[in-house]
Amino acid sequence: MWEYTDTVTEHFQNPRNVGEVKNASGTGDVGSLACGDALKLTLKIEDNVITDAKFKTFGCASAIASSSALTEMVKGMTVEEAEKITNEDIANFLGGLPKEKMHCSVMGREALEAAIADFRGLVLPMAEGEVICECFGVTDLEIKRAIQESNLRSVEEITNFTKAGGGCGKCEDKLRAQLSETLSEDLRMVPAVEKPKRMTALQKIKKIEEVLEREVRPGLKKDGGDIELIDVDGDFVTVSLRGSCTSCKNSQTTLKEYVERKLREHVLDTLIVEEEQ
């Protein structure tokens, strides 16, 4: 027995917007009766805004609830806003779905994409992919997208999100190969982040002197003050305030809020500035 949220139960027992929109602007048909899940989504679009949405579905409680929730979500949205909806958005709207039923939210998203494509007179790329799972008619493009968008890491998760492999199981090797290939591609696409080189003590001192000269000293001199670097010991920077700064009662504020902030911004964010005693 699956554990459903109250929202899922409500949308299953009292589904919204059941039926078909007359003279629909776009229609999305996904799944099939033979596969156990099928959804027909029809949209009415006026001035690029979805003014009505209805559905007919054949499937379990999660499929009905996901379809009902989707029609409520899209009404009032522009086409561009609606096409950004993900299966995770549908599941979240329902307060979550059992992991074994996530494919129902995926079916809702696919139906929405198909309806929008129909409205625009386009053919979805998914329809052109190679069928990997014969039992449920799932293509390699659908599987690859699910892996990437939902961060899938096992064949079991692929089945939960796409139903692929949930029939005879003969495609499991292909699913495993698709998983490995997709994850390898993603790794190749991530650029290597070069770690910043650690500065030597001399490089750090030179950098601090440059920042004091360029960023700090001009501001102090405007008020008749000045600053001198005394020592650098690890992250501790000792300085001496000169001129009018020596008698200023706000010298500690100057050190922390001005000098230290500038050095942390331009040299190293762990530096601590102290005044020579």
N, C-alpha and C positions, 0 to 999 in steps of 0.2 A: 504494500500500500504506500503510494507516494505521499509525502507531506507537502501540502499546498498552503500558500499564504491565504489570508482571508480575501485579499484582492483577487487572487486567481480563482478561488471558489465562487466569488460574486460574479465575475465575468463569465465563468463557465455556466453557472446556474441561471444567470440573467444576462445573456450576451446582448451587446448593443449593436445596432446597425446591421442586422441580419438581412440578407437579400441582395438585390442587384440594383445599381443606379440606372435609371432609364436614360438612354442616349448618353452613355458614359463617355467621358473624354479620354479615358485610358483604362485598359483592362490588363490585369496580371494573373496568369494561370500558372501555378507551380505545383510540383508533386504529381501524384497520380493515385487513383483508387487502388490500382494493383500494388502500389508500394505501401499502402496503409495510411497515407496522409496526402491530402490535396486541398488547395486553397485557391479560390477565385476572388480577387479583389477588384472592385470597380470604383473609379473616382470621377467626380464631377469637378471640372476645373474651369473657373471663370476669372478672366483678367489675371491669370497666373496664380490664383489662390484656390486651394482645394475647399470647395464649399460643401461637398458631401462625399461620404465614403461608406461603402457597404461590402459585406463579405458573405461567401458561402464556403463552408469548410467541411471536410470529412476527416475526422481524426479524434484524438483523445481530448481530455479536459484541457491539457496545456495548449493544444493546437487551437481549440475554440477560444480559450481565454486570451491567447496571444493575438489572434485575429481581431477579437473584439476590442482589445486594448489599442491595437494599431489604428483602427478606424477612429477611435476617440482622440488619439494623439495627433493625427494628421489634419483633422478638420480645422480650418482657419489658418493653416500654414501656407506659405508660398511653396511653389514646387521646389525651389532651391533649398528651403529649410527642411522640407520633408525628405529630400534625397540624402540628407546628412544623418538621418535616423539609422542607428545600428541595431543589431539584434540584442546587444547589451542594454540599449535604451529601453527596448520593449520589455526585457526581463526585469529591469529595474523599476519600470512603471508598475509592474505586477508585484513588486516586493520580492522578486527572485523566483527562480524556477529550479526544480531538482536538476542536478547536472545531467542526468540521463534524458532530460526533456528539453535541453537547450536548443535542439534542432528545430523545435516548434517556433522559437523566436527567430531563428535563422530563416525559416520558411516565410514568416511574416515579412522580414526585410526583403527577401527575394521577390515576393509578390509585389511589394511596393516599388522596387526597382523596375520590375517588368511592366507595371502599370504606367510609370513615368516614362519609360522607354517607348511604350506604345503610344502615349500622348505625343511624344516628340517624333514618332516615326522611325525609331532606331531599333537595332538588333543588339541585344546584350552579348558581350563577349563570352559569358558563361555558356551560352547556347552553342558556342562553336568549339568548346573544349573536347578533349578525349574522355569518353566514359570510362571511369575506373571501376565503379561499383555497378554491375549490371542489375543487381536486385532493385536498387533504388535510383538508378540513372544519375548517379553523382559524377561530375566531371573532375578532371585534374585541376582545372582553374578554380572550381568551387572549393576543393579541398585545400589548395594552396592559399586561397584567400582566408579561409577559416583558421588555418594554422597561423598566418601572419597577424590577423586582426584580433584573435582571441588568445594568442600566445600558447597554442596547444603544444604538448610535449609527448604525447603518447597516442598509439592507435586507438586506445579506448576513448580518449578525449575527442579524437576525430569522429568516432562513431556517435558520441553524445551530441556533437554539434552538427553533424551532417547526415547521420544515419548510415554512411558508407561503412561497409563491413558488418552491418547489423543483420544481414540475411544469411546467406550460405557460408560466408566467411572466406570464400576463395580469393577475395581481393586483398587479404590482409598483408601479403608480401608487397603488393603494389602500394598499399597505404604506407607501409613502413619505409619503402623506398622514396615515396613522395615526401614523407616527413623529413627524412634525412637530407634529401636534395634541397627542400625549401629552407631548412635551418642552415644548411651550408651556404646557400645564396645570401641569406640574411647576414651571416657572419662576414661574408666577403664585402657586403655593402656598407658595413660599419667601419668608418675610417679609424685608423689607430690614433689614439690621443697621445701625443708626445708629452711626457712629463717635463715640467720646467726644470732646467738644470739648476742644481744647487750652487749658490754663489760662494766663492771663496771669501775668507775674511777680508782680504784686500779689495775684492770687488764690491763687497758690502759697504766698506768704509768709503770707497770712491763714490758709490751710488748715493750714500747718505749725504756726502759733502755736496754733490751736484744738486740734490733736492733742496738742501738748506740754502744753497746759493741762488737757485732759480725760483723756488716756491716760497721760502720762508723769509729770508733776509730782506727782500724788497719791502715786504709788508711791515716788518719791524722798524726798518729805517725811516719809514714815513712818520712814525711816532717818536723818532729820536732814539730808538733802541737798536740792538744788534744781537747776534748769537755766535757762539764759537763751539765747535765740536771738540770735546775733551777726550772721550774714550768710547770704544765700542767693545763690549764684552758679551758675546753671544747675541741675545736679543735685547740686551740692555744698552741703551744709548745715553751717555752722560754729556750734557751740554752746559755751557755757562752763558747766562743772559748778561748783556752789557748795556751801557748807556742808561737811558731812562727806564729800561726794563728791570734794572736791579732794584729800584726803589718802588716798583709798582706792586701794589698789594694783590693784583690779579695775576701775578706771574705764574702761579700754578695752573690757573685756567688757560693761560697762554700756552704753557707746555703741553697740556693734555688735549685741549680742544683745537689747538692750531698746529703746533709743531708735531706732536705725536700723530695726529690725524693725517697730516701731509706725508709723513714718512711711511705710515701704514698703507696709504693709498698708492704711493709711487715706488716703494722699496719692498717692504715685507709686512704682511698684516699681523705679525706677532711681535713687532718691535714695541719696547717700553721705554719711554723717555724720562730721564731723571735729571735734576739740576745738581750741579757740583756743589758739594757742601764746603 
